Amino acid sequence: MYGGAVYLGFVAALAIATDYARIGPATMGLVTACSVVCAVGRWLLAVRFDGIYGYSRRLWRSLLWGTVLLTAGAWGVFLAASVLRFGYYDSKTLILLVCLAGTAPVAHTSFAPALPLSFAYQHLLVVPIIAANLYLGDVRHYALAVLFSWYLLFMLIYARRLHVEYRESLERTEMLLARRAAEEANRAKSELLAYISHEIRGPMNAISGMTYLALNTAKDPQQRQYLEIVHESSRFLERLLSELLDVSKMDAGGRDLERAPLDLHRLVEGVAASYRATAKRKGLSLRTQIAAGTPRFVKGDAGALRQVLQNVVHNAVRFTRTGSIEISVRGAESGDAAEMVHFAVADTGAGIALHRQRAIFEPFQQADASVARRHGGTGLGLAISSRLVRLMGGDISVESKPGAGSVFRWSTRLEGAELAAPKPLPGPPEKGARILVADDEPVSLLVAARLLESRGHVVRTATNGCEVLEALKQAPFELILMDLNMPEMDGLEAASRIRSLEGGGALPIIALTASVADGVREECLSAGMNDFLAKPIDPDELYRLVERYAAAPSV
């Protein structure tokens, strides 16, 4: 903005320190007029940038070039005239040379974005001095002409280097801004998907739960067929929501791994148990094999481990028509790091062609186009698993031949953990358990209550944390299923208060929520809850948790 004003300062210095205004008033006046015009012009171009540049970029560039080159040409001719008239020993010439030496490098920084403008500026400023020395025609002035030519060459090289550095800096800045914009867009996408997922999970819970109950009471074969289609479609939508949300979180860099103690054997058996009913309906056997020496207690991310195993086992059950599925786990082998644990899932399914085996680990890719038509799915499960395995310090691969089944293998780094051996879980109660279910959504409350009552449990309901505390005063319960977001008192606060009651520390509490935000599970455990069940409620998982906790001591 103020580049042109520097030359007004030079004019003032010449007027004060020399007698140029008296000896050459016309030359001094011309240079002063050019400097004033250029200073005002460059100031206006900066102040009125939005208006002029918005109206015409070409006009703005033309005006800038005009003011800069007019300044350079005027001062170049002025210095050449001083050399011709007064020589190098006069103070006027020396002051002008100091001005030249001081402004040329600074101008390079200002004009770094526009290399042609910088070159033109240097030529107009220095070439007249070179010409003046050549005109004087003696050996000393020839030498000075060469010296100024070297100076011009050095300034041009320096200008080019500054221009390259400016371009590289601009590219880095643009890449940084683009990355930040992409991260913000990914975060916004993740938040939107999380909100949509939360809102959809409520109705999906009603559809899935009520369809499951209707299936257990329907006697007409045609009605059962219709209900099975609805039930399978709802399960597909649930998985689609979860997979899209997981991919979005990973794209946004929002998936951080935990390092918490966990029971690896129980985790593997739990995943197998959740798919045995589905496998049995298809006539498949699903077994686990945990090798001797495999560490039981390790430190890692239980959620990530469970998700990878679930995704691979889910595909094995889905794509295997006859035969068996085996989940095997073994500890570190010779040559491995001590903390490596190896997993494998083998099936007797249709197999995967060699040329598709790498592609199936990419988002939205499946073994072939016919898979999507026959079995549905988004092709996200293995892509998510591949990313999670890499986050856990391992890699995933597949060995398969069409018609000969598939074996998925992956390894993860899991540090050993020192934990006491778990107490054996009590068996399921001989009679129905007394269960308290709390949820402020009437449909979700009805679904949970009916699912439990269909298994012979005695259910009492509440709509907020205050009602839960009041119910505990009136009757004993063996288990509480409690939603997190409730009016008056939410589930987290209610759980904390229950733990402070006499005998409340032994009462099992399972969180119910449609929230998929990061850290929800950790918040539940920190508040004193024992486990976590996401909506839509998976009946098999619900019954597994009830069987696990309902026989615990009650208040």
ROTOR-892500 format. One line per 3 residues: number of its first residue (from 1); their letters; for each residue y negated, x, z negated of C-alpha. Coordinates in steps of 0.001 Angstrom, whole numbers. Each point is the difference from the previous one (the first is absolute). Example, Ala and Ser with C-alpha at 12.3 -4.5 7.8 and 13.67 -1.06 7.14 Angstrom:
1> AS> 4500,12300,-7800; -3440,1370,660
***
This chain:
1> MYG> 0,0,0; -2462,2731,-978; 1084,2701,2469
4> GAV> -3131,-429,2114; -2254,344,-3052; 1135,3633,-455
7> YLG> -2008,984,3063; -3102,-1623,-1441; 464,2366,-2938
10> FVA> 135,2952,2411; -3231,-1174,1623; -1657,-184,-3404
13> ALA> 1260,3502,-900; -1410,1431,3244; -3340,-1732,-556
16> IAT> -307,1365,-3547; 1490,3497,383; -1337,934,3465
19> DYA> -3024,-463,2228; 2027,-1682,2755; -2068,-3205,-206
22> RIG> -3167,1986,746; 1381,2306,2683; 2153,-2530,1873
25> PAT> -1141,-3494,-991; 1444,-1644,3150; 3465,1527,-475
28> MGL> -44,-759,-3699; -1136,-3562,620; 2709,-586,2627
31> VTA> 2752,1293,-2278; -1355,-2036,-2903; -99,-3176,2130
34> CSV> 3603,544,1185; 1147,628,-3583; -1716,-3153,-1286
37> VCA> 1455,-2163,2796; 3503,1376,-566; -184,-320,-3791
40> VGR> -1160,-3611,170; 2527,-794,2727; 2976,1406,-1937
43> WLL> -1144,-1766,-3167; -183,-3338,1840; 3418,572,1588
46> AVR> 1443,448,-3483; -1842,-2876,-1662; 593,-2424,2874
49> FDG> 3519,1215,722; 1729,-3388,-364; -2481,-1798,2236
52> IYG> -261,2595,2781; 3653,1116,-19; 1166,-3601,-242
55> YSR> -2168,-959,2954; 1007,2966,2193; 1987,3075,-945
58> RLW> -1089,1693,3199; -3682,-593,-806; 397,1455,-3502
61> RSL> 1758,3116,1308; -2594,472,2737; -2873,-193,-2489
64> LWG> 1724,2447,-2348; 646,2478,2793; -3583,-348,1177
67> TVL> -1569,732,-3394; 2340,2918,-800; -344,1689,3388
70> LTA> -3765,-517,75; -272,1756,-3370; 2272,2871,1042
73> GAW> -1739,482,3363; -3487,-70,-1506; 805,2562,-2708
76> GVF> 2006,2206,2399; -2948,184,2409; -2402,466,-2934
79> LAA> 1965,3009,-1283; 318,1496,3516; -3762,-363,521
82> SVL> -655,1710,-3331; 2246,2909,992; -1790,361,3349
85> RFG> -3459,-246,-1515; 243,1769,-3358; 3251,2034,49
88> YYD> 2388,451,-2916; -2320,1742,-2430; -2340,-2929,-480
91> SKT> 570,-2248,-3050; -102,-3111,2161; 3003,1137,2011
94> LIL> 1853,1117,-3106; -511,-3384,-1680; 1268,-1771,3125
97> LVC> 3096,2239,66; 681,-846,-3636; -277,-3700,923
100> LAG> 2476,529,2838; 2481,1865,-2211; -219,-2667,-2707
103> TAP> 192,-3186,2060; 2681,895,2556; 2970,166,-2423
106> VAH> -1195,-3090,-1888; -272,-1924,3261; 3676,726,717
109> TSF> 1006,-1911,-3094; -2135,-2997,985; 1244,-15,3586
112> APA> 3663,838,-732; 1196,-3464,1137; -1647,490,3422
115> LPL> 937,3428,1385; -1885,-383,3333; -3191,-837,-1903
118> SFA> 452,3072,-2219; 527,2234,3061; -3062,-1414,1756
121> YQH> -2123,451,-3136; 966,3688,-325; -648,733,3653
124> LLV> -3453,-1607,6; -927,1886,-3159; 1302,3498,885
127> VPI> 34,283,3813; -3860,40,285; -95,3035,-2370
130> IAA> 2646,1800,2069; -2001,-757,3164; -3199,1284,-1618
133> NLY> 1643,3318,-922; 1404,404,3493; -3432,-725,1421
136> LGD> -1603,2780,-2056; 2377,2384,1800; 360,3137,-2117
139> VRH> 3060,1473,-1667; -954,-1231,-3452; -435,-3606,1156
142> YAL> 3206,168,2077; 1816,992,-3163; -1640,-2888,-1857
145> AVL> 1036,-2356,2810; 3604,1149,-440; -334,-426,-3775
148> FSW> -1266,-3561,368; 2784,-715,2514; 2575,1132,-2568
151> YLL> -1771,-2173,-2558; 244,-2990,2365; 3680,683,666
154> FML> 707,261,-3724; -1844,-3274,-648; 1977,-1753,2737
157> IYA> 3329,1252,-1428; -1128,-1032,-3472; -1026,-3438,1295
160> RRL> 3398,-495,1620; 1800,983,-3191; -2091,-2433,-2040
163> HVE> 753,-2719,2540; 3761,636,-277; -191,-49,-3805
166> YRE> -2009,-3221,157; 2574,-1631,2279; 2870,1083,-2248
169> SLE> -1851,-1241,-3077; -755,-3277,1749; 3648,-432,976
172> RTE> 1112,708,-3578; -2539,-2492,-1295; 1059,-2624,2523
175> MLL> 3663,555,-873; -807,-280,-3709; -1976,-3196,533
178> ARR> 2725,-1400,2247; 2639,833,-2595; -2036,-1610,-2758
181> AAE> -568,-3068,2155; 3732,-175,743; 815,361,-3698
184> EAN> -2462,-2746,-877; 1454,-2206,2721; 3521,665,-1271
187> RAK> -1044,-755,-3569; -1671,-3225,1126; 3115,-903,1993
190> SEL> 2209,707,-3004; -2177,-2126,-2272; 8,-2842,2530
193> LAY> 3777,178,397; 428,126,-3776; -2175,-3103,-384
196> ISH> 1789,-1853,2805; 3361,1062,-1398; -929,-1262,-3475
199> EIR> -1126,-3356,1382; 3074,-405,2212; 2532,993,-2649
202> GPM> -722,-3116,-2074; 944,-2519,2711; 2835,2275,1144
205> NAI> 1354,-29,-3551; 130,-3805,121; 1652,-73,3443
208> SGM> 2571,2667,-827; 814,-1268,-3491; 246,-3672,824
211> TYL> 2060,724,3121; 2411,2033,-2094; 338,-2872,-2486
214> ALN> 444,-2524,2787; 2730,2148,1547; 1940,-110,-3259
217> TAK> -84,-3809,-80; 263,-882,3705; 3406,-1343,1023
220> DPQ> -652,-1003,3580; 949,2946,2314; -2871,-675,2389
223> QRQ> -2537,-88,-2839; 1409,3249,-1361; -393,1572,3425
226> YLE> -3647,-1072,174; -679,1258,-3527; 1687,3337,673
229> IVH> -2274,516,3007; -3080,-755,-2131; 1245,2286,-2776
232> ESS> 720,2931,2309; -3355,-466,1743; -1830,50,-3328
235> RFL> 1812,3199,-1022; -974,1577,3305; -3665,-898,-581
238> ERL> 146,1484,-3509; 1352,3285,1312; -2520,33,2841
241> LSE> -2875,-379,-2486; 1306,2803,-2187; 565,2388,2902
244> LLD> -3415,-595,1568; -1639,564,-3368; 1959,3213,-598
247> VSK> -923,1428,3409; -3645,-917,-529; -63,1739,-3391
250> MDA> 1551,3151,1442; -2444,58,2906; -2820,-223,-2529
253> GGR> 1503,2791,-2077; 400,-2364,-2899; 3622,749,-909
256> DLE> 161,2528,-2840; 3353,958,-1436; 763,-188,-3707
259> RAP> 1968,2510,-2035; 1509,-2105,-2747; 3467,152,-1601
262> LDL> 2568,-2318,1568; 3717,-743,-70; 1168,948,3500
265> HRL> 3523,-1422,-415; -1319,-3370,-1173; -2538,-108,2825
268> VEG> 2693,539,2651; 2349,-2543,-1578; -2863,-2500,-280
271> VAA> -811,233,3722; 3680,-399,881; 321,-3017,-2305
274> SYR> -2984,-1727,1650; 1739,126,3433; 3614,-679,-998
277> ATA> -380,-3783,182; -1402,188,3547; 2682,2483,1045
280> KRK> 2719,-2190,-1497; -1217,-3031,1962; 456,2050,3194
283> GLS> 3446,1207,-1072; -1168,3590,-572; 892,2303,-2864
286> LRT> -2886,1927,-1557; 880,2853,-2333; -1734,2928,-1644
289> QIA> 1221,3528,-568; -1976,2242,-2342; 1461,3509,42
292> AGT> 848,1845,-3191; -2827,2281,-1037; -2706,-2256,1415
295> PRF> -2801,-79,-2582; -410,-3386,-1655; -3458,404,-1483
298> VKG> -2674,1405,2286; -3771,-84,452; -1271,-1682,3123
301> DAG> -1460,-3158,1514; 2515,-2759,-688; -1827,-2427,2287
304> ALR> 60,2377,2968; 3656,927,-545; 988,-3657,-303
307> QVL> -2004,-974,3087; 1588,2672,2219; 3487,-939,-1167
310> QNV> -695,-3721,408; -1340,441,3529; 3022,1981,1160
313> VHN> 2546,-2245,-1746; -1797,-3105,1291; 386,1257,3580
316> AVR> 3643,912,-595; 804,-3507,-1267; -2007,-1631,2759
319> FTR> 1549,1932,2909; 3600,204,-1226; 2225,-2922,1027
322> TGS> 3346,1188,-1367; 1216,2822,-2161; -1764,1721,-2866
325> IEI> -3126,1712,-1274; 47,2957,-2368; -2904,1444,-1996
328> SVR> 651,3572,-1134; -2104,2287,-2181; 607,3627,-913
331> GAE> -1929,2747,-1705; -1165,3372,1274; 2353,2054,2153
334> SGD> 279,3774,231; -3178,1341,1558; -2027,-3074,-1016
337> AAE> -2862,-36,-2441; 1262,-1122,-3390; -1911,-3274,169
340> MVH> 1309,-1198,3403; 1963,-3270,14; 1778,-1166,3161
343> FAV> 462,-3639,1022; 2078,-1533,2783; 651,-3547,1189
346> ADT> 2954,-399,2393; 856,-3214,1826; 2457,-1212,2629
349> GAG> -2641,-1757,2073; -863,117,3685; -1411,3536,-87
352> IAL> -3103,1442,1659; -287,1741,3370; -911,3695,-189
355> HRQ> -3277,-366,1926; -1225,-2650,-2492; 896,1811,-3213
358> RAI> -3372,1727,-373; -2050,-3004,1082; 1357,-2319,-2704
361> FEP> -2004,1914,-2623; -3256,-894,1777; -1934,-3202,-838
364> FQQ> 1024,-3155,1907; 2975,1718,1657; 3599,-1254,-43
367> ADA> 3288,1225,1412; -547,-2075,3168; -1838,-3099,1145
370> SVA> 3020,-2224,-567; -39,806,-3746; -3272,-1856,-492
373> RRH> 1347,-2981,1931; 3309,-181,-1913; -1009,1076,-3487
376> GGT> -3790,-246,-173; -1973,2526,-2055; -3154,2010,582
379> GLG> 1397,3506,299; -2087,1138,-2992; 2660,529,-2666
382> LAI> 1275,3385,1181; -3536,1178,848; -1038,-745,-3578
385> SSR> 3133,1688,-1337; -638,3110,2095; -3544,344,-1353
388> LVR> 1109,-547,-3588; 2780,2574,286; -2467,2575,1364
391> LMG> -2353,-768,-2895; 2899,714,-2357; 583,3421,1556
394> GDI> 2969,-859,2204; 1007,-1179,3451; 2059,-2861,1413
397> SVE> 2397,51,2944; 2715,-2105,1608; 3392,751,1518
400> SKP> 1304,-2763,2201; 1945,-933,3099; -29,-3392,1686
403> GAG> 2909,-2014,-1317; 871,2545,-2732; -2496,-861,-2711
406> SVF> -2838,2064,-1484; -606,2369,-2892; -3553,367,-1309
409> RWS> -572,3103,-2101; -3065,1106,-1950; -855,2362,-2827
412> TRL> -2731,-94,-2632; -1267,2329,-2701; 585,-1510,-3435
415> EGA> -608,2041,-3119; 2450,-290,-2849; -1027,-2017,-3050
418> ELA> 1300,62,-3542; 649,-3558,-1141; 2321,-1607,-2459
421> APK> 2965,-1813,1505; -860,-3671,503; 1455,-2549,-2309
424> PLP> 2585,-2186,1735; -1508,-3225,1169; 1292,-3163,-1647
427> GPP> 2034,-2270,2187; -1291,-3359,1199; -248,-2656,-2707
430> EKG> 2920,-2395,-269; -2417,-2911,21; -3273,-433,1790
433> ARI> -2778,2219,-1323; -3211,-1373,-1473; -2686,1179,2410
436> LVA> -3780,-494,-142; -1702,-65,3425; -3799,279,227
439> DDE> -1996,-501,3215; -3241,-1851,709; 1147,-998,3524
442> PVS> 1996,-3253,-295; 2149,675,3078; 906,3545,-1051
445> LLV> 746,-1252,-3509; 2267,-2739,1381; 1842,2440,2288
448> AAR> 740,2470,-2796; 1040,-2739,-2422; 2331,-1702,2490
451> LLE> 1603,3289,1053; 778,788,-3628; 1143,-3512,-879
454> SRG> 2394,32,2953; 1848,2794,-1822; 188,-1943,-3250
457> HVV> -2900,1637,-1832; -2288,-1955,-2321; -3558,346,1231
460> RTA> -3332,-720,-1647; -3231,389,1968; -3558,1086,-784
463> TNG> -3121,341,2120; -1860,2823,-1778; 394,2705,-2617
466> CEV> -1263,-2180,-2848; 2744,-2549,654; 2557,2840,54
469> LEA> -1043,1173,-3476; 75,-3580,-1281; 3484,-569,1469
472> LKQ> 1300,3136,-1751; -1117,-1446,-3330; 1976,-3194,603
475> APF> 3356,1305,1306; 1901,3250,675; 541,1251,3552
478> ELI> 2227,2632,1496; -2233,820,2969; -3550,-575,1282
481> LMD> -938,-151,3679; -3790,183,174; -2551,13,2805
484> LNM> -2755,2602,-271; -3009,-2032,1144; -441,-3043,-2213
487> PEM> -3094,-1731,-1455; -1118,352,-3630; 2419,2879,-649
490> DGL> 1708,1988,2747; 3525,1357,-77; -967,3575,-896
493> EAA> -1975,-1031,-3070; 2709,-2470,-1036; 2650,2735,270
496> SRI> -2066,2342,-2175; -413,-2703,-2645; 3705,-843,44
499> RSL> 835,3656,-634; -2255,-55,-3060; 1887,-2976,-1503
502> EGG> 2698,557,-2595; 3234,366,1981; -1891,-286,3295
505> GAL> 842,3529,1037; 3601,-981,812; -746,-3060,2146
508> PII> 491,799,3725; -3015,-862,2207; 173,15,3784
511> ALT> -3220,-85,2025; -360,-2504,2842; -2762,631,2537
514> ASV> -943,-339,3645; -2298,3028,-282; 958,3022,2078
517> ADG> -2816,2270,-1151; 830,3574,-950; 607,557,-3679
520> VRE> 971,-3578,-892; 3485,1019,-1126; -1450,2777,-2154
523> ECL> -2472,-2431,-1595; 2846,-2341,-864; 2085,2727,-1635
526> SAG> -3037,1327,-1867; -666,-3487,-1396; 3531,-97,-1430
529> MND> 1853,-1925,2692; 3579,1015,760; 216,-599,3734
532> FLA> -1733,-1357,3073; 904,-2762,2473; -2134,-553,3080
535> KPI> -661,-3333,1645; 1490,-1537,2063; 2807,40,-2540
538> DPD> 3307,1334,1288; 2565,-2211,-1783; 2650,2757,-39
541> ELY> -2452,2445,-1556; -1146,-2641,-2490; 3558,-689,-1118
544> RLV> 731,3721,-233; -2974,534,-2302; 893,-3026,-2116
547> ERY> 3561,1244,-353; -1319,3396,-997; -2565,-1105,-2586
550> AAA> 827,-3529,-1187; 2574,1069,-2594; -2477,2380,-1690
553> PSV> -1052,-879,-3569; -2626,-2723,-148; -2823,-825,-2368
***
